[in-house]
Amino acid sequence: MSRSKRTTMPGSSAFERFEHGWSLVQREPLLGPLIARAQVIRSLESPYPREGWARVTNRGQIYVHPKRLGEPQEWMYVLAHCVLHLGFGHFQRRLQQREWDLACDCVVWQFLSTLKLGFPPESLRGLPKIGDPELPARTEEALFRHFCANGIPRDLPPYSLTGTPFSDMIESPPLFQSGSSLTPPVAARSTRAIKRQESWVDIFGRGLAQAVAEVVERAGGTKRGSDGNRENFTRAERARRWFVSSYPLLGALAAEFELLEDPVLCGRMQISVAAVSDHGKEIYINPGAGLSEDECRFVIAHELLHVSLRHSTRCQGRDPYLWNVACDYVINEWLTEMRIGSTPRVGLLFDAELKGLSAEAIYDRIVTDLRRFRRLGTFRGIGLGDILDAPSAGWWNSPEGTDLDSFYRSCLAQGLTYHYEQGRGLLPAGLVEEIRALSQPPIPWDVELARWLDDHFPPIEQVRTYARPSRRQSSTPDIPRPKYVRELTDEETRTFGVVLDTSGSMSRILLAESLGAIASYCESRDVRQARVIFCDAVAYDAGYMQPDEIAGRVKVLGRGGTILQPGIDLLELAPNFPKDGPILIITDGRCDHFRTAREHAILLPEGRSLPFSPRGKVFRISR
């Protein structure tokens, strides 16, 4: 395969950048065969576009602007654009030639944007994509028919490399004389030889086959080095590449993460088998663990699910290690059911009795037996979580952390769609539910609280009655008319208890927000009063309070120890409190264990947790 014949202007910075971009195209397996047969001409005497970057002829000559100062990645894009016109067979005569040329330019632009080959020049950035209203069709023929039927939109920017609405494809011009080393007889003989041997479409097909073969080799665990010999990958690397090529649910994430298999580094970081850094996009595998390739698939899937299900950001004040253990139980049960790889011989956290439980529910069980569960080990080791900490406590709230968190969520949601489209098999219902929940915005805590209260206090409906005549009755005394009145209810039973923990470190701002939300709900649902109890070491009964009193005139009393049980007992034993009245407990989480047989819910500040397994619903107050 001969090198492209080039006419150049050496000795300038523009020339050096062009040469670099030209070499980048040569290295691409998809485009290498095309650019190797093309004739790249860079001369002041050539018919290059004065306003743009390049033109290409049907014989394979590419006339580039000799003085254009572009970056190497821009020249890579320009040359790739030109040779793709040849490879796609775009040189065709049509009655409406301008419409055909524009359709071809749009398809090439979309192809390069999808593959991210090079970087388009300034004039070709941010153009409408195929599928947008301006370009509703996806192929050259379909776009051509659309432009012929509807015309070319006046505001549609040019997709040509000429910098004008005119096409960058031209018929081969008459051979010109110049001071370059490219002589007309040689160019003519070269063109005729190419036509006899292979068409441009055939050359592109060969490059496409070469590129696919290289991808398959890499996915299969081998690649060709610079000398043409095959290089073997490690077991862990072959396992990672298997996800990229064969498992769409986690393939996008596996492609983004770097695999580190340094025994010295793993020893320094106390990683016995594996760990993951979601903020650094790194998976650590200790080669000393002696994992097989199937075991590596299981372990890598385990770490990627930690990342994609956002376990690091869902900790929310819980003990990080125990939360990691709870997440491990859930993930390992799913992977065993999905039969991804094989379970490592080094052992893992698995309990069939916990099947179907969420990580939050398992964590609530774990905290009741801390001595036992702290002796368990993750893939990193005993007492160490395999989810590595972020650089700082608030890193995930920074712009960089927020963008990365959103990227992980979108990767998993798209992976689920591809998984089903390609028929890759069934997934555990709990995993699918979590993936879909992650793709939805979280419900605000005050909305969740209102829904909980709605279950106990349905809105009072209006009913029709004839007991009192309508005011319109006097105008038509012979026609009886009903009147709408509120349904008769026992307002004393429409109440609930509020137990306030006044001894913790809950900020007064969050306390005011929670009480304000309660007051707004009471007013909207005709709950006239609520029984309020303040709790520290002793329970203080504030009695029944109106909604406006709850919102504006509550005075927090006492700053002693945190014991909530006396306040709950006071409500349960109070003769003037309904036997089925629900209880709402507002605490910072630093409280003793309490018990109640009544329906109850707990309000916690975001980032805090309870030292026991709660039986009622938990709403986390966020600002």
C-alpha positions as CSV (number, residue, x, y, z in Angstrom):
1,M,0.0,0.0,0.0
2,S,1.7,3.2,-1.2
3,R,1.8,6.5,0.7
4,S,-0.4,9.3,-0.5
5,K,1.3,11.7,-3.0
6,R,1.3,15.2,-1.5
7,T,2.2,18.6,-2.7
8,T,3.2,20.6,0.4
9,M,4.7,23.9,1.5
10,P,7.3,22.9,4.2
11,G,8.8,25.2,6.7
12,S,5.7,26.7,8.3
13,S,3.7,26.1,11.5
14,A,0.6,25.6,9.4
15,F,2.4,22.9,7.4
16,E,3.5,21.0,10.6
17,R,-0.1,21.0,11.9
18,F,-1.4,19.8,8.6
19,E,1.2,17.0,8.5
20,H,0.2,15.9,12.0
21,G,-3.5,15.8,11.1
22,W,-2.7,13.8,8.0
23,S,-0.8,11.2,10.0
24,L,-3.7,10.9,12.4
25,V,-6.0,9.9,9.5
26,Q,-3.4,7.3,8.3
27,R,-3.4,5.6,11.7
28,E,-7.2,5.1,11.6
29,P,-7.9,1.5,10.4
30,L,-11.2,2.7,8.9
31,L,-9.7,5.5,6.9
32,G,-6.1,4.3,6.3
33,P,-6.7,2.4,3.1
34,L,-8.7,5.4,1.6
35,I,-6.1,8.1,2.5
36,A,-3.3,5.8,1.3
37,R,-4.8,5.8,-2.3
38,A,-5.8,9.5,-2.3
39,Q,-3.6,12.3,-3.6
40,V,-3.4,15.1,-1.0
41,I,-2.4,18.3,-2.8
42,R,-1.4,21.4,-1.0
43,S,-0.4,24.1,-3.5
44,L,-1.2,27.7,-4.2
45,E,-1.8,26.8,-7.9
46,S,-4.4,24.1,-7.1
47,P,-8.2,24.7,-7.2
48,Y,-8.5,24.8,-3.4
49,P,-11.5,26.7,-1.9
50,R,-10.4,30.2,-1.0
51,E,-13.0,30.6,1.8
52,G,-12.8,27.1,3.2
53,W,-10.6,24.1,3.9
54,A,-10.6,21.5,1.1
55,R,-12.2,20.0,-2.0
56,V,-12.1,16.4,-3.2
57,T,-12.5,15.1,-6.8
58,N,-14.0,11.9,-8.1
59,R,-10.4,10.6,-8.9
60,G,-9.2,11.0,-5.3
61,Q,-7.4,14.3,-5.4
62,I,-7.9,16.3,-2.3
63,Y,-7.0,20.0,-2.7
64,V,-6.4,21.6,0.7
65,H,-5.9,25.2,1.6
66,P,-2.2,25.8,1.6
67,K,-2.2,28.6,4.2
68,R,-5.0,27.6,6.5
69,L,-3.8,27.5,10.1
70,G,-5.8,24.7,11.6
71,E,-5.2,22.3,14.5
72,P,-4.2,18.7,13.8
73,Q,-7.6,17.4,14.9
74,E,-9.3,19.8,12.5
75,W,-7.2,18.7,9.6
76,M,-8.0,15.1,10.6
77,Y,-11.7,15.9,10.3
78,V,-11.3,17.7,7.0
79,L,-9.3,14.8,5.3
80,A,-11.7,12.2,6.8
81,H,-14.6,14.2,5.4
82,C,-13.1,14.2,1.9
83,V,-12.2,10.5,1.7
84,L,-15.6,9.5,3.1
85,H,-17.2,11.1,0.1
86,L,-15.2,8.7,-2.0
87,G,-15.8,5.7,0.3
88,F,-19.6,6.3,0.4
89,G,-19.8,6.6,-3.4
90,H,-21.2,10.1,-3.3
91,F,-19.9,11.1,-6.8
92,Q,-23.2,10.7,-8.7
93,R,-24.8,13.0,-11.3
94,R,-28.4,14.0,-10.3
95,L,-30.9,16.4,-11.9
96,Q,-30.9,18.4,-8.7
97,Q,-27.2,18.3,-8.0
98,R,-27.2,20.8,-5.1
99,E,-29.8,18.9,-3.1
100,W,-27.8,15.7,-3.6
101,D,-24.5,17.3,-2.6
102,L,-26.0,18.8,0.5
103,A,-27.5,15.4,1.6
104,C,-24.1,13.8,1.2
105,D,-22.4,16.5,3.2
106,C,-25.0,16.1,6.0
107,V,-24.5,12.3,6.2
108,V,-20.7,12.6,6.3
109,W,-20.9,15.3,9.0
110,Q,-23.2,13.0,11.1
111,F,-21.0,10.0,10.6
112,L,-17.9,11.8,11.8
113,S,-19.8,13.3,14.7
114,T,-21.0,9.9,15.8
115,L,-17.5,8.3,15.6
116,K,-15.9,11.5,17.0
117,L,-13.1,11.4,14.4
118,G,-11.2,14.6,14.6
119,F,-12.7,18.0,15.5
120,P,-14.9,19.9,13.0
121,P,-13.8,23.4,12.0
122,E,-15.6,26.4,13.6
123,S,-18.1,26.7,10.7
124,L,-19.2,23.1,11.1
125,R,-19.8,23.0,14.9
126,G,-23.2,22.9,16.5
127,L,-25.1,22.2,13.2
128,P,-28.5,20.6,13.2
129,K,-28.2,16.8,13.5
130,I,-29.9,14.2,11.3
131,G,-33.3,13.5,12.9
132,D,-33.9,17.2,13.8
133,P,-36.8,18.9,12.0
134,E,-34.5,20.5,9.4
135,L,-33.0,17.0,8.6
136,P,-35.8,14.5,9.2
137,A,-34.2,11.6,7.1
138,R,-31.1,9.5,7.9
139,T,-29.7,8.4,4.5
140,E,-28.4,10.3,1.5
141,E,-31.3,9.1,-0.7
142,A,-33.9,9.9,1.9
143,L,-32.5,13.4,2.6
144,F,-32.2,14.0,-1.2
145,R,-35.9,13.2,-1.7
146,H,-36.8,15.4,1.3
147,F,-34.8,18.4,-0.1
148,C,-36.3,17.9,-3.6
149,A,-39.9,17.7,-2.3
150,N,-39.6,20.5,0.3
151,G,-36.7,22.6,-0.8
152,I,-33.6,23.4,1.2
153,P,-34.4,25.5,4.2
154,R,-33.2,29.1,3.9
155,D,-31.7,29.1,7.4
156,L,-29.9,25.8,7.1
157,P,-26.2,26.4,7.5
158,P,-23.7,24.9,4.9
159,Y,-22.2,21.5,5.8
160,S,-19.5,21.9,3.1
161,L,-15.8,22.2,3.6
162,T,-15.7,25.1,1.2
163,G,-17.0,27.6,3.7
164,T,-19.9,28.4,1.2
165,P,-23.2,26.7,0.3
166,F,-21.5,25.1,-2.7
167,S,-20.4,21.4,-2.5
168,D,-16.8,20.3,-1.6
169,M,-17.1,17.6,-4.3
170,I,-16.0,18.5,-7.8
171,E,-15.2,16.7,-11.0
172,S,-11.5,16.1,-11.6
173,P,-10.3,19.4,-13.2
174,P,-7.8,19.5,-16.1
175,L,-4.3,18.6,-15.0
176,F,-2.5,21.7,-14.1
177,Q,1.2,22.6,-14.2
178,S,3.0,23.5,-11.0
179,G,6.3,23.4,-9.3
180,S,5.3,20.5,-7.2
181,S,6.7,17.0,-7.5
182,L,3.3,15.6,-8.5
183,T,3.4,15.4,-12.3
184,P,0.4,15.0,-14.5
185,P,1.4,11.8,-16.2
186,V,2.0,10.0,-12.9
187,A,-1.3,11.2,-11.5
188,A,-3.1,9.9,-14.6
189,R,-1.5,6.5,-14.5
190,S,-2.2,6.2,-10.7
191,T,-5.9,7.0,-11.2
192,R,-6.4,4.5,-14.0
193,A,-4.6,1.8,-11.9
194,I,-6.9,2.4,-9.0
195,K,-10.0,2.1,-11.2
196,R,-8.9,-1.2,-12.6
197,Q,-8.0,-2.7,-9.2
198,E,-10.5,-1.5,-6.7
199,S,-13.3,1.1,-6.5
200,W,-13.4,3.6,-3.7
201,V,-16.3,1.8,-2.2
202,D,-14.4,-1.5,-2.2
203,I,-11.4,0.2,-0.5
204,F,-13.7,1.6,2.2
205,G,-15.2,-1.8,2.7
206,R,-11.7,-3.2,3.3
207,G,-11.0,-0.5,5.8
208,L,-14.2,-1.2,7.6
209,A,-13.4,-4.9,7.8
210,Q,-10.0,-4.1,9.1
211,A,-11.4,-1.8,11.8
212,V,-14.0,-4.4,12.9
213,A,-11.3,-7.2,13.0
214,E,-9.2,-5.0,15.3
215,V,-12.2,-4.4,17.7
216,V,-13.0,-8.1,17.8
217,E,-9.3,-8.9,18.5
218,R,-9.2,-6.4,21.4
219,A,-12.5,-7.6,22.8
220,G,-11.3,-11.2,22.6
221,G,-8.3,-10.5,24.7
222,T,-5.6,-10.0,22.1
223,K,-4.3,-7.2,20.0
224,R,-1.6,-6.7,17.5
225,G,1.4,-4.7,18.5
226,S,3.5,-2.4,16.2
227,D,5.4,-5.4,15.0
228,G,2.2,-7.3,14.0
229,N,2.5,-9.9,16.8
230,R,-0.4,-10.6,19.2
231,E,-0.2,-9.2,22.7
232,N,-2.0,-11.0,25.5
233,F,-4.2,-9.2,28.0
234,T,-4.5,-10.1,31.7
235,R,-7.6,-12.0,32.9
236,A,-9.1,-8.9,34.4
237,E,-8.5,-6.9,31.2
238,R,-10.2,-9.6,29.1
239,A,-13.1,-9.6,31.6
240,R,-13.5,-5.8,31.3
241,R,-13.4,-6.0,27.5
242,W,-16.1,-8.7,27.6
243,F,-18.5,-6.2,29.2
244,V,-17.6,-3.6,26.5
245,S,-18.3,-6.0,23.6
246,S,-21.0,-8.4,25.0
247,Y,-22.9,-6.9,28.0
248,P,-24.6,-3.6,27.1
249,L,-26.0,-3.0,30.6
250,L,-22.6,-2.3,32.0
251,G,-20.6,-1.9,28.7
252,A,-20.5,1.9,28.6
253,L,-19.3,2.1,32.2
254,A,-16.7,-0.6,31.7
255,A,-15.3,1.3,28.8
256,E,-14.9,4.5,30.9
257,F,-13.1,2.9,33.8
258,E,-9.3,2.3,34.0
259,L,-8.3,-1.1,35.3
260,L,-5.3,-0.9,37.7
261,E,-3.6,-4.2,38.6
262,D,-0.5,-3.1,40.5
263,P,0.2,-5.4,43.5
264,V,2.3,-2.7,45.2
265,L,-0.5,-0.1,44.9
266,C,-3.1,-2.5,46.1
267,G,-1.0,-3.4,49.1
268,R,-0.5,0.2,50.0
269,M,-4.2,0.8,49.7
270,Q,-5.1,-2.3,51.7
271,I,-7.0,-3.9,48.8
272,S,-7.1,-7.7,49.2
273,V,-9.2,-8.5,46.1
274,A,-10.8,-5.4,44.5
275,A,-12.1,-1.9,45.0
276,V,-13.6,1.0,43.0
277,S,-13.1,4.7,42.9
278,D,-16.2,6.2,41.3
279,H,-14.8,9.8,41.5
280,G,-11.5,8.7,39.8
281,K,-13.1,6.2,37.3
282,E,-10.7,3.5,38.5
283,I,-11.2,-0.2,39.3
284,Y,-8.5,-1.9,41.4
285,I,-7.8,-5.6,41.0
286,N,-5.2,-7.2,43.2
287,P,-3.4,-9.8,41.0
288,G,-2.3,-11.6,44.1
289,A,-5.9,-12.7,44.7
290,G,-5.5,-15.2,41.8
291,L,-8.9,-14.6,40.2
292,S,-9.9,-16.5,37.1
293,E,-11.4,-14.7,34.1
294,D,-14.9,-15.7,35.1
295,E,-14.3,-14.6,38.7
296,C,-12.9,-11.3,37.4
297,R,-16.2,-10.8,35.5
298,F,-18.2,-11.2,38.7
299,V,-15.9,-8.8,40.6
300,I,-15.8,-6.1,37.9
301,A,-19.6,-6.3,37.6
302,H,-19.9,-6.0,41.4
303,E,-17.7,-2.8,41.4
304,L,-19.5,-1.3,38.4
305,L,-22.9,-1.8,40.1
306,H,-21.6,0.0,43.1
307,V,-20.9,3.0,40.9
308,S,-23.9,2.9,38.6
309,L,-26.4,2.5,41.4
310,R,-24.8,5.5,43.2
311,H,-24.1,3.7,46.5
312,S,-21.5,6.3,47.5
313,T,-24.0,9.2,47.3
314,R,-26.9,7.2,48.8
315,C,-25.1,6.6,52.1
316,Q,-26.7,9.8,53.6
317,G,-25.2,9.8,57.0
318,R,-25.1,6.0,57.6
319,D,-22.0,4.3,58.7
320,P,-20.0,4.0,55.5
321,Y,-18.7,0.5,56.1
322,L,-22.0,-1.0,57.2
323,W,-23.7,0.7,54.3
324,N,-21.1,-0.9,52.0
325,V,-21.8,-4.3,53.5
326,A,-25.5,-3.9,53.0
327,C,-25.0,-2.9,49.3
328,D,-22.7,-5.9,48.9
329,Y,-25.5,-8.3,50.0
330,V,-27.9,-6.8,47.4
331,I,-25.4,-6.8,44.5
332,N,-24.0,-10.3,45.1
333,E,-27.5,-11.8,45.2
334,W,-28.4,-10.1,41.9
335,L,-25.1,-11.2,40.2
336,T,-25.6,-14.8,41.4
337,E,-29.1,-14.7,39.9
338,M,-27.9,-13.2,36.6
339,R,-25.0,-15.7,36.4
340,I,-22.4,-13.2,35.4
341,G,-19.1,-15.0,35.7
342,S,-18.5,-17.2,38.8
343,T,-18.4,-16.4,42.5
344,P,-14.9,-15.8,43.7
345,R,-13.3,-18.6,45.7
346,V,-12.1,-16.0,48.2
347,G,-15.7,-15.7,49.4
348,L,-18.3,-13.0,49.3
349,L,-21.2,-11.6,51.3
350,F,-24.3,-13.6,50.5
351,D,-27.4,-14.5,52.5
352,A,-30.4,-16.1,50.8
353,E,-32.7,-14.8,53.6
354,L,-32.1,-11.2,52.5
355,K,-33.3,-11.8,48.9
356,G,-35.6,-9.1,47.7
357,L,-34.6,-6.5,50.3
358,S,-33.2,-3.2,49.4
359,A,-29.9,-2.0,50.7
360,E,-31.6,0.5,53.0
361,A,-33.7,-2.4,54.6
362,I,-30.6,-4.6,55.0
363,Y,-28.7,-1.7,56.6
364,D,-31.6,-1.3,59.2
365,R,-31.1,-4.9,60.1
366,I,-27.3,-4.7,60.3
367,V,-27.3,-1.8,62.8
368,T,-29.1,-4.0,65.3
369,D,-26.1,-6.4,65.5
370,L,-23.0,-4.2,65.0
371,R,-20.6,-6.5,66.7
372,R,-21.3,-9.3,64.2
373,F,-21.4,-7.4,61.0
374,R,-18.2,-5.4,61.7
375,R,-16.3,-8.6,61.5
376,L,-17.4,-9.2,57.9
377,G,-15.3,-8.3,55.0
378,T,-15.9,-6.8,51.5
379,F,-13.8,-7.5,48.5
380,R,-11.3,-4.9,49.9
381,G,-11.0,-6.6,53.3
382,I,-12.4,-6.9,56.8
383,G,-13.6,-3.6,58.2
384,L,-12.8,-1.8,54.9
385,G,-15.3,-0.8,52.2
386,D,-14.6,-1.5,48.5
387,I,-16.1,1.9,47.6
388,L,-13.2,4.4,48.0
389,D,-14.0,7.8,49.5
390,A,-14.3,10.9,47.4
391,P,-11.6,13.6,47.8
392,S,-13.8,15.6,50.2
393,A,-17.1,15.4,52.0
394,G,-18.9,17.8,49.6
395,W,-17.2,16.7,46.4
396,W,-20.3,15.1,44.8
397,N,-22.1,18.5,45.3
398,S,-19.4,20.3,43.3
399,P,-20.0,20.9,39.5
400,E,-17.6,18.2,38.6
401,G,-19.2,15.7,41.0
402,T,-22.7,16.6,39.9
403,D,-21.8,16.1,36.2
404,L,-20.2,12.7,36.9
405,D,-23.1,11.6,39.0
406,S,-25.5,12.5,36.2
407,F,-23.3,10.7,33.7
408,Y,-23.3,7.4,35.7
409,R,-27.1,7.5,36.1
410,S,-27.6,8.1,32.3
411,C,-25.1,5.3,31.4
412,L,-27.0,2.7,33.4
413,A,-30.4,3.9,32.1
414,Q,-29.2,3.7,28.5
415,G,-27.5,0.3,29.2
416,L,-30.9,-1.1,30.4
417,T,-32.5,0.0,27.2
418,Y,-29.8,-1.6,25.0
419,H,-29.9,-4.7,27.2
420,Y,-33.6,-5.3,26.4
421,E,-33.3,-4.2,22.8
422,Q,-30.6,-6.8,22.1
423,G,-32.4,-9.5,24.1
424,R,-29.5,-10.1,26.5
425,G,-31.7,-11.9,29.0
426,L,-33.9,-11.2,32.0
427,L,-32.7,-9.0,34.9
428,P,-33.7,-9.2,38.6
429,A,-36.8,-7.2,39.3
430,G,-35.1,-5.3,42.2
431,L,-32.2,-4.2,39.9
432,V,-34.6,-3.0,37.2
433,E,-36.6,-1.1,39.8
434,E,-33.5,0.6,41.2
435,I,-32.2,1.6,37.7
436,R,-35.5,3.1,36.8
437,A,-35.8,4.9,40.2
438,L,-32.3,6.4,39.6
439,S,-33.3,7.9,36.3
440,Q,-36.3,9.7,37.9
441,P,-35.9,12.9,39.9
442,P,-36.3,12.3,43.7
443,I,-39.6,13.2,45.3
444,P,-39.2,16.1,47.7
445,W,-39.5,15.2,51.3
446,D,-42.5,17.5,51.9
447,V,-44.4,15.8,49.1
448,E,-43.7,12.4,50.5
449,L,-44.8,13.6,54.0
450,A,-48.1,15.0,52.5
451,R,-48.8,11.7,50.8
452,W,-48.3,9.9,54.1
453,L,-50.7,12.3,55.9
454,D,-53.2,12.0,53.1
455,D,-53.5,8.3,53.9
456,H,-54.8,9.2,57.3
457,F,-56.8,12.4,56.5
458,P,-58.6,12.1,53.2
459,P,-60.0,15.5,52.1
460,I,-63.5,16.3,53.2
461,E,-65.9,16.1,50.3
462,Q,-68.9,18.3,49.6
463,V,-72.4,16.6,49.5
464,R,-75.8,17.7,48.4
465,T,-78.5,18.3,50.9
466,Y,-82.1,19.5,50.9
467,A,-82.1,20.4,54.6
468,R,-81.5,24.1,53.7
469,P,-82.9,25.6,50.5
470,S,-80.6,27.1,48.0
471,R,-80.6,30.9,47.6
472,R,-81.9,30.4,44.1
473,Q,-85.0,28.7,45.6
474,S,-86.9,31.9,46.0
475,S,-87.0,32.6,42.2
476,T,-88.4,29.1,41.5
477,P,-90.3,28.0,44.6
478,D,-92.0,25.1,42.7
479,I,-88.6,23.5,41.9
480,P,-86.7,22.0,44.8
481,R,-82.9,22.7,44.6
482,P,-80.2,21.1,46.7
483,K,-77.3,22.8,48.4
484,Y,-73.7,21.7,48.6
485,V,-72.4,21.4,52.2
486,R,-69.3,19.9,53.7
487,E,-69.7,16.3,54.9
488,L,-70.2,16.0,58.6
489,T,-67.1,14.6,60.3
490,D,-65.8,14.5,63.8
491,E,-63.1,17.2,63.7
492,E,-61.6,16.0,67.0
493,T,-60.5,12.8,65.4
494,R,-58.8,14.6,62.5
495,T,-55.6,15.2,64.4
496,F,-52.1,13.6,64.8
497,G,-49.3,13.8,67.3
498,V,-46.0,15.6,66.8
499,V,-43.0,14.6,68.9
500,L,-40.2,17.0,68.7
501,D,-36.6,16.0,69.7
502,T,-35.3,19.3,71.2
503,S,-32.1,17.9,72.6
504,G,-30.1,17.1,69.4
505,S,-28.2,19.2,66.9
506,M,-31.0,19.7,64.4
507,S,-30.7,23.2,63.1
508,R,-33.5,25.6,63.8
509,I,-33.8,26.4,60.1
510,L,-34.6,22.8,59.2
511,L,-36.9,22.5,62.2
512,A,-38.8,25.6,61.1
513,E,-39.1,24.2,57.5
514,S,-40.5,20.9,58.8
515,L,-43.0,22.6,61.1
516,G,-44.0,25.0,58.3
517,A,-44.7,22.1,56.0
518,I,-46.8,20.5,58.6
519,A,-48.8,23.7,59.2
520,S,-49.4,24.2,55.5
521,Y,-50.7,20.6,55.2
522,C,-53.0,21.1,58.2
523,E,-54.6,24.2,56.7
524,S,-55.1,22.5,53.2
525,R,-56.6,19.3,54.6
526,D,-58.9,20.8,57.3
527,V,-56.8,19.4,60.2
528,R,-57.7,22.0,62.8
529,Q,-55.1,21.0,65.4
530,A,-52.2,18.7,66.3
531,R,-51.0,17.5,69.7
532,V,-47.3,18.7,70.2
533,I,-44.9,17.1,72.6
534,F,-41.3,18.3,73.2
535,C,-38.8,15.7,74.3
536,D,-35.4,15.7,75.8
537,A,-34.8,13.9,79.2
538,V,-38.4,14.8,80.1
539,A,-41.5,15.1,77.9
540,Y,-43.1,18.5,77.7
541,D,-46.8,18.5,76.6
542,A,-47.6,21.6,74.7
543,G,-51.2,20.4,74.2
544,Y,-53.3,20.9,71.0
545,M,-52.1,23.7,68.8
546,Q,-53.6,25.4,65.8
547,P,-51.6,25.3,62.5
548,D,-50.6,28.9,62.7
549,E,-49.3,28.3,66.2
550,I,-47.2,25.4,65.0
551,A,-45.7,27.5,62.2
552,G,-45.1,30.7,64.1
553,R,-45.1,30.4,67.9
554,V,-43.5,27.1,68.8
555,K,-40.8,27.6,71.4
556,V,-38.2,24.8,71.7
557,L,-37.8,23.8,75.3
558,G,-35.1,21.8,77.0
559,R,-31.6,20.8,75.8
560,G,-30.9,17.7,77.8
561,G,-30.5,14.0,76.8
562,T,-32.4,12.5,73.9
563,I,-35.2,10.1,75.1
564,L,-38.2,10.0,72.9
565,Q,-40.1,7.1,74.6
566,P,-41.7,9.3,77.4
567,G,-43.2,11.6,74.8
568,I,-44.6,8.7,72.7
569,D,-46.0,7.1,75.9
570,L,-47.7,10.4,76.8
571,L,-49.5,10.4,73.5
572,E,-50.5,6.8,73.6
573,L,-51.9,7.0,77.2
574,A,-53.6,10.4,76.8
575,P,-57.4,10.0,77.1
576,N,-58.1,13.0,74.8
577,F,-55.9,11.7,71.9
578,P,-57.5,9.4,69.3
579,K,-56.6,5.7,69.7
580,D,-55.8,5.5,65.9
581,G,-54.1,8.9,65.6
582,P,-50.8,8.8,63.8
583,I,-47.6,10.1,65.3
584,L,-44.9,12.2,63.5
585,I,-41.5,12.2,65.2
586,I,-39.0,14.9,64.3
587,T,-35.4,14.1,65.4
588,D,-31.8,14.5,64.4
589,G,-31.2,10.7,64.8
590,R,-29.2,10.9,68.0
591,C,-31.8,9.4,70.2
592,D,-32.5,6.2,72.2
593,H,-34.5,3.4,70.7
594,F,-38.3,3.8,71.0
595,R,-41.3,1.6,70.4
596,T,-44.8,2.3,69.4
597,A,-47.6,0.1,68.0
598,R,-49.3,3.1,66.3
599,E,-48.8,4.2,62.8
600,H,-45.9,6.6,62.8
601,A,-43.3,8.3,60.6
602,I,-39.9,9.9,61.3
603,L,-38.4,13.1,59.9
604,L,-34.6,13.2,59.8
605,P,-32.2,15.8,58.5
606,E,-30.5,14.7,55.3
607,G,-27.2,13.0,56.1
608,R,-28.3,11.6,59.5
609,S,-29.3,8.0,60.4
610,L,-31.0,6.2,63.3
611,P,-29.0,3.9,65.6
612,F,-31.8,1.2,65.3
613,S,-34.0,-0.3,62.7
614,P,-37.1,2.0,62.2
615,R,-40.6,0.4,61.8
616,G,-42.3,3.5,60.4
617,K,-41.6,5.5,57.3
618,V,-38.5,7.8,57.3
619,F,-38.5,11.1,55.5
620,R,-35.2,13.0,55.1
621,I,-35.5,16.8,55.3
622,S,-33.4,18.4,52.7
623,R,-32.9,22.1,51.8
